[in-house]
């Protein structure tokens, strides 16, 4: 879940659920890489933690980029959103590769939701290319490249946030 995810109750999350399997997420990350390959090359990949770590690793591997950095931002736990807090900025070495403005750098996150985190990172590196696997309408204008748009009220369940469990049938009458 992106660092700018809105506060939703358990009922709201369950009602607008979009579960993503590991296989689907990997396919979506590779599709993102195909699009990014047309835009690059990139000097470095910067993952927005924590959600951007997995897609950044996949994208960096596929693009052959060896320099991977992180920007660590906290704004919420699994249920509520708070103020943004930069826990770790982009390293000086990585920033220098982008001339201080981010030119030639690729910022990767799993999802752009409200855009709060995206705006903060854009302010840090205004000329970097910002890519996400998924985008919601409020945050979409901040993203240069993404794969799938979902509605603002959809809650994405990423594979690292879920465990396999029984799901009841959609139709409740199980009398056979």
URGI-V275277 format. One record per residue. RES is the residue in three letters. SS is DSSP state (h for helix, s for strand, l for the rest). BURIAL is b if it has 16 or more other C-alpha atoms within 10 Angstrom, else e. Layout:
res: <RES & RES>
ss: <SS & SS>
burial: <BURIAL & BURIAL>
This chain:
res: <UNK & UNK & UNK & UNK & UNK & UNK & UNK & UNK & UNK & UNK & UNK & UNK & UNK & UNK & UNK & UNK & UNK & UNK & UNK & UNK & UNK & UNK & UNK & UNK & UNK & UNK & UNK & UNK & UNK & UNK & UNK & UNK & UNK & UNK & UNK & UNK & UNK & UNK & UNK & UNK & UNK & UNK & UNK & UNK & UNK & UNK & UNK & UNK & UNK & UNK & UNK & UNK & UNK & UNK & UNK & UNK & UNK & UNK & UNK & UNK & UNK & UNK & UNK & UNK & UNK & UNK & UNK & UNK & UNK & UNK & UNK & UNK & UNK & UNK & UNK & UNK & UNK & UNK & UNK & UNK & UNK & UNK & UNK & UNK & UNK & UNK & UNK & UNK & UNK & UNK & UNK & UNK & UNK & UNK & UNK & UNK & UNK & UNK & UNK & UNK & UNK & UNK & UNK & UNK & UNK & UNK & UNK & UNK & UNK & UNK & UNK & UNK & UNK & UNK & UNK & UNK & UNK & UNK & UNK & UNK & UNK & UNK & UNK & UNK & UNK & UNK & UNK & UNK & UNK & UNK & UNK & UNK & UNK & UNK & UNK & UNK & UNK & UNK & UNK & UNK & UNK & UNK & UNK & UNK & UNK & UNK & UNK & UNK & UNK & UNK & UNK & UNK & UNK & UNK & UNK & UNK & UNK & UNK & UNK & UNK & UNK & UNK & UNK & UNK & UNK & UNK & UNK & UNK & UNK & UNK & UNK & UNK & UNK & UNK & UNK & UNK>
ss: <l & l & l & l & l & l & l & l & l & h & h & h & h & h & h & l & s & s & s & l & l & h & h & h & h & h & h & h & h & h & h & h & h & h & h & h & h & l & l & l & l & l & l & s & s & s & s & s & s & l & l & h & h & h & h & h & h & h & h & h & h & h & h & l & l & l & l & s & s & s & s & s & s & s & s & s & l & l & l & l & s & s & s & s & s & s & s & s & l & l & l & h & h & h & h & h & h & l & l & l & l & l & l & l & s & s & s & s & s & s & s & s & l & l & l & h & h & h & h & h & h & h & h & h & l & l & l & l & s & s & s & s & s & s & s & s & h & h & h & h & l & l & l & l & s & l & l & s & s & s & l & l & l & l & s & s & s & l & h & h & h & l & l & l & l & l & l & l & l & l & l & l & l & l & l & l>
burial: <b & b & b & b & b & b & e & b & e & e & e & e & b & e & e & e & e & e & e & b & e & e & e & e & b & b & e & b & b & b & b & b & b & e & e & b & e & e & e & e & e & b & b & b & b & b & b & b & b & b & b & b & b & b & b & b & b & b & b & b & e & e & b & e & e & e & e & b & b & b & b & b & b & b & b & b & e & e & e & e & b & e & e & e & e & e & e & e & e & b & e & e & e & b & b & e & b & b & e & b & b & b & b & b & b & b & b & b & b & b & b & b & b & b & b & b & b & b & e & e & b & b & e & b & b & e & b & b & b & b & b & b & b & b & b & b & b & e & b & b & e & b & b & e & b & b & b & e & e & e & e & b & b & b & b & b & b & b & e & e & e & e & e & e & e & e & e & e & e & e & e & e & e & e & e & e>
